[in-house]
Amino acid sequence: MVGVPFNAGVSTEQARTGAFMALGAMVCLQLGLAVAVSLIDDIGVDGVAWLRLVWAGILLLVIVRPRRAVFTRRSFLMCVLLGVVTAAITLLFMAALERIPLGTASALEFLGPLGVAVARGRGRARTLWPGLAAAGVVLLTQPWSGTVDPVGVMYALAAAVCWAGYILLTQRVGDEVAGINGLAVSMPVAGLVATLAVGPAVFDRMTPQILLIGFGLAILLPVVPFTLEMLALRRLTTAAFGTLMSLEPALAMIVGLLVLNQIPSALAVVGILFVVAAGSGAARAGARATVPLEVA
């Protein structure tokens, strides 16, 4: 099976479906991150990242069982590169969460999708929605306060760069590889990269109970959200998807409040309103002109 584009026009329904998929991915991601934060004291940030990626790789490889026939040499190499980038995002972002609040880390990481939105957008929307989202991110992080750990900020910004690459690669893989076969290659690669990077340091921290929790965590984060993101990027432009991700810092702050008792400031709440408005505007005008379909 191969992905074949057809001309669907700029469909509001298409954009809405893609937006709901992206929203579902963000909710799963933030709930999974909240659970992951609770494990940091037991197995460390590197242990949490390794557990997520290895279990996700195993699950997708076993469930999907990708066939060689669905890949070209080029698409397979893109899947491998996507796996390397996925591992980098996870390791860097978990390192950021050890030092700064979930909402702040997510807001800084969002600068990656925002950069994609600015670079790929067209017309007034190219600056309007990303600009509104950027203002919201500034209010969320409040860099003038000087209270945010600079090392944590650097980790989050490095994750942002990787996330920009992840968005571009995910759309390419989703367009060229049928179904979620691309994820069934990229996630095992991410697990291997994480094992090479931190595996020897975390193996002795694993217990049967932790491994069982990791199995459930991998479904919530990253199997379900990464699958939904790939499907969403088949329906949305990278610019719209990148701006729609502005909702993620808001969701992160809400989850941080409800699950981790991380209380936002009044300015942060205003920032939430800004990013929600930007995400809504991007979703309404972000359908792709061509949508890849799977045909035999």
Buried (B, 14 or more C-beta within 10 A) or exposed (E): EBBEEEEBEEBEEBBBBBBBBBBBBBBBBBBBBBBBBEBBEBBBBBBBBBBBBBBBBBBBBEEBEBEEEBBEEEBBEBBBBBBBBBBBBBBBBBBBBBBBBBBBBBBBBBBBBBBBBBBBBEEEBBEBBBBBBBBBBBBBBBEEEEEBBEEBBBBBBBBBBBBBBBBBBBBBBBBBBBBBBBBBBBBBBBBBBBBEBBBEEBEEBBEEEBEEBBEEBBBBBBBBBBBBBBBBBBBBBBBBBBBBBBBBBBBBBBBBBEBBEBEBEEBBEBBBEBBBBBBBBBBBBBBBEEBBEEEE
